[in-house]
């Protein structure tokens, strides 16, 4: 087994559990019976403790080097000891090793808190605040995401974007990709993103049409026909919808020279 080191160790339940298990075994160890019957149960526990420390902290760690030769014994040891003295020494060692394991478990917890406080990944809810989403995208998606409905949040953002295009263009007779192609076509668009005076303006208009079309085909349409799985970073999928909304909401450069072409902007 690979040693659990670094952040993987600190954030792993496995690391803590690997120390808890031998500690519980020690608590249940019948020292008197193990010594009386010479069963070797105490030696097995000692070996498990040593191996657990090695696996959790690594063979070159300070923790393993300190406890590499750990024994379930405390106090003096000499030849021809009485059986009851062996039991007492082993019992003291049992309690001592339990204390060592508890100390190592506490060390894991403290290191986890230190790293967690310094650089832990933000909770999913804070993604929305950092993304600075458009208010109308935020209104339809945030509560859904916080309640755990991640795909529904993304789907709602995409639907809101399409509704916005219908609202701004007045083309309620179309929907989805046909709506976007008709409204944003560089050839007589209903909504324009610029003055449409040169090839650069026409290229921008066509590019924005394809971006809106991609949001419809890649996000809204799949969500309307089947259930999809979305990872915990679903807020990033709402960002394109918000960005398109802000782009479509910017103040237009159209000054009225293009008769019949409405601005994509809104207050």
N, C-alpha and C positions, 0 to 999 in steps of 0.2 A: 504494500500500500504506500502511495506517495505521502510524505509528511505534509501535514496541513500547516503552511507557513504564510506569513504576510497577511494581507487583507482577507484572503480566503479563510485563514485560520480564525481571524477575529470575528468574522461575520458568520461563521459556520456553527450551526447547532451541533454538528457532528463533533467538533473539537471539544466542546463542553461536555457532551454526553460521554465521550471516551474517557473523561476523567471522573465523571459521576459514577459510572458503572463499577470500576474497581473500588471506589470508595464505599459503595453500598455492599459490595462483596466482603470487604473488610469488616464492615459493621455486623455482618451476619456470620462471620467466621467464628467457629467454636474452638478457641485456642486450646482449651484443656483437652478436648477430644482429639484434636490434631496432634498434640504432643504425646498424649497417652497411646494413641493407636499408631503413631508414626506414619500417618497417612500421606504426608507431604502436601496437605491442603494449603498450609502457610507458604510453602515454597512456590506453589502454583500462583497464589495471589500476588506474591512478591514479583514474580516474573511478569504477570499481567500489568501490574502497576508500572514497572520499568518500561515495558513495551508501549503502554498507552502514552507515557510522557514523551517517548521517542517519536511516536507517530504524530502527536499533536504539535510538538514544538520543533521537531527535527533533530537529527543526530548531532549537529554542530551547534545547537542552541545552548545558551547558558543554563537553561532549566534542565536540560538532559545531562549536561556535564556535571551539574551539581548533584543530581540524583541517579546517575548511571549505576552506582553500586548500592542503591538503597536496600536496607534490610528491615525486616519486621522484628526489630529488637531495639531495646533501650536500656542502658545501664551496663554495669561491668559483666564480663563473661570470663569464666575460668574453667579449668578442667575439673571433672567430677562434681559438677553442680547437681544439687538435688532437683528432682523432677518439678517440685513446686516452685523452685527458683527459676527454672527454665520457663515455666508457664507464666510467672510474673514478668520476666523480662520480655517475653513475646507479647504479652498483653499490653505492656507499656509501649512496645514498638508498634503494635496495632493502632493504638490511639494516636501515636505520634505520626504515623504515615497518613492516617485519615486527616489529621490537621494539615499535613503538607499538601495533600490533594485539594483540600478546601481552599488553601492559600493560592494554589495554581489556578483553580477555577475562578477565584476572585480577581486574580491578575488578568485573566482573559476578559472578564467583564469590564474591568477598568480600561484596558486598552481599546476595547470595542467602543466604549463611550468617548474616549479621547479622539479616536479617528472619526467616529460618527458625528461628533460635534464640529470637527474641523472641516470635513469634506463629504459628508453624507449626501447622497442624491436627494434632491428636493422631493417632497411629496407630490403626487400627480396633480393635486389641486393647485399648486403654486405655478405649474406650467402656464396656466391661463393668464395669470398676472404678468408673467415674464414675456409672454407672446404679444401682449398689448393688442388683443383682438378687437375688431370692430364691434361696437356695442350691440349691433343687431345679431351678429354671429354669436357673441357672448351670451345674449339673452336666450337663444334657442339651444345652445349646446352645453353650457357650463353645468347646469343642474343635472342633466342626463349623465354627463361624465362622472361627476362627483358621486352619483348614486350607483356607479358601476356599469352603466349602459354605454360602453365606449363606442361601439359601432353606431349605435343610435345617435350619439352626439355628433359624429362625423357626418352621418346621413342627414341629420337635421340642418347642419351648416350648409351642405350642398343644396338641399331643397330651398333653404332661405335665399341662397344666391340666385337660383333660377327664378324664384318669385320676384326678386328684386329686378332682374332683367325684364320680366313681364311688366312689372309696375312702371319702370322707367320708359319702356318702349311703347306701352299700350298694346302690344301684340299678344293678347290673351287667346288668340286663335291657334297659337303654336306652343310647343313645349319641347324641352330637352335640346338636343343637338340641332334640330331644324330651327328652333327659336334662335339659338345663338348664331347660327350661320346667317340667318336672315337679318338679324338685328345688327350684327357687327361686320357684315360683308364689306370689303373695301369698295365694292361697286354699288354705290347708292345706299350706304348704311343708314339705319334708323338712328343709331347712337354712334357718335364719333368720338374718338379719343384725342383728336388733334384737328388741325385745319385742313388736312388732306390736300395740301398744296403741291407736294412733290413726292418722289418715289420713296423717300425715307418715311414720310407720313403714311403713305399707303402700306409700306412694309410693317410699320408699327401697328396699324389698324388690323392687318391680316394676322400678325403675330398674336395680338391680344384676343382676336376671335378664336384662334386655335387654343390658347390657354383656357379661355372660358369653356370651350368645347371639351377640352381634356378633363376639366373638373366635372362636367356633366357625365361624360362617358366613363371616366375612371372611378368616380366616387358616387354620384347620385344614382346612375342607372343600375350598377350592380347591387346597391343597397335596396333598390326597389323590387328586385326580382329574386334575391336569395339571401340567406343569412351568412354573414362573413365574420371572421375572427379578426379583431384589431388588437395590437399589442398595447401595453400600458403607456406608450408614448403617443397615443391617439391625438392629443392636443395638436401635435405637429401636422396632422392631416387636416385640421381645421384652419391652419395658417394660410394655405393657398386661397381658400374661400374668402378669408378676411382680407388678404392682400388684393384679390380681384375686386372686392367690394370697395376698398379704399381707392384703388385705381379708377374704378368707375365713378367714384364719388368726388374726385378731385375737381377743382375749378377748371372749366374748359377754356381752351384757347380759341374756340369758335366765336367769331364776332358777328355772326349773322350773314356772312358772305355766302354760306352754303344753304341756299333755300331748300327747305324740305328735309334737312338733316338736323335732328335734335342732338343736343349735347349729352354726353354720357355722364356729365357731372350733376350733382345735386347738393343742396345745402346741408 
